Amino acid sequence: MNLETTYMGLPLKNPIIAGASPLTASADSIRRLEDAGAAAIIMHSIFEEQINHEAHELDHFLFKGSESYAEAVGFFPEMELSNLESEHYLEEISSLKKSLSIPLIASLNGVSKGGWIEYATKLQEAGADGLELNITYIPTDPNIDGRIIEKLYTDALETVLSAVKIPVGIKMNAVFSAPANMAKQFSDLGAKGLVLFDRPVHVDIDIEGLNALQTINPSSSTDMSESLRWCAILYKKLAASLCVSTGVATHQDILKAMMSGADAVQMATALLKNGEGHIGTLLTALTEWMEEHEYHSIEQMKGSISLQHTLNPAAYQRGSYMRILTDYRY
Ligand SMILES: Cc1cc2nc3c(=O)[nH]c(=O)nc-3n(C[C@H](O)[C@H](O)[C@H](O)COP(=O)(O)O)c2cc1C
């Protein structure tokens, strides 16, 4: 069975990518993911806050001889450069690259186009095979026009693209007014991969403590819906490759992603729940299903149930929306 695919121009032995999570934050679990059959690794993110915060601390370090500066901003005489998290992240990449035989994609998580983006060149120098940008901006100001927000995303992407030669992907969220147009803008600018979609951190309210909360919201297969919809809509419309993320947990989910038009899937929650070895179980089940249904390759099924190929395009559009709601019986 030929499970090979290509994502962001990188040849993959199968479509399963371990998405950014605590499992891709430790060299041991990254090796276990590779042993279980993962085709590529997205490292846990390095966050803009970490890089900029550290850049600020670095200023403190560099200026520690200057009394006036030290008085103004505080004094951190003992700081060691080698302890900085952003330095550590680069070291992690260099060291992992020596032993891994699958692509290692670094993940930059931020929103401004400031100094953190210069860090992208360091990630490339450290040996990352690609870069995934996660730009999560919550536009709380009702006076800010959506076009300004869109430009913030495209500016950040453009700046990173101008800084590196390795392929750059972008992890999108589904809440743009026109996700297909945003995806096209990213692809036209040169993003080589689009991850559909990131999963926002869950917001809740503690009614006893009278406070707002943020929690991790583990996904399940039913959460794939928007990723499948937009992947099916975007199939063959853009140069960038497509990766379904959010809710991919079973071999059936991987099949659905491929049929909608994805080149690869990313998994986080299901691997955290079931352990790295889950990938091996999925690959066996995927191969068996494909043999039973007389498929020869992943390529053969890609996009077979996309918007342009399905017998029921209305499922992805407004078409059957009214009927589904009005036909429902309880
Ligand atoms: C505990 C945890 C940590 C995560 N850390 C990151 C991260 O560092 N960077 C990132 O871009 N996404 C991060 N994610 C998001 C996942 O990569 C993924 O996009 C999301 O969970 C949806 O995929 P899933 O349904 O397979 O979990 C994290 C998710 C979880 C559950």
The ligand as an ORCA input file, in Angstrom:
! r2SCAN-3c Opt
* xyz 0 1
  C      -1.970     20.490     25.402
  C      -1.891     21.119     24.037
  C      -0.804     21.931     23.719
  C      -0.726     22.550     22.457
  N       0.354     23.325     22.135
  C       0.400     23.935     20.929
  C       1.506     24.739     20.553
  O       2.505     24.871     21.286
  N       1.461     25.360     19.353
  C       0.420     25.223     18.480
  O       0.433     25.814     17.389
  N      -0.632     24.432     18.795
  C      -0.654     23.810     19.982
  N      -1.722     23.011     20.290
  C      -2.810     22.860     19.321
  C      -2.665     21.555     18.544
  O      -1.446     21.526     17.814
  C      -3.827     21.377     17.564
  O      -3.825     22.402     16.589
  C      -5.181     21.381     18.226
  O      -5.151     20.751     19.491
  C      -6.202     20.688     17.355
  O      -5.786     19.379     17.046
  P      -6.339     18.087     17.849
  O      -7.800     18.079     17.685
  O      -5.667     16.919     17.186
  O      -5.937     18.263     19.276
  C      -1.781     22.359     21.518
  C      -2.850     21.518     21.862
  C      -2.907     20.896     23.079
  C      -4.077     19.989     23.385
*
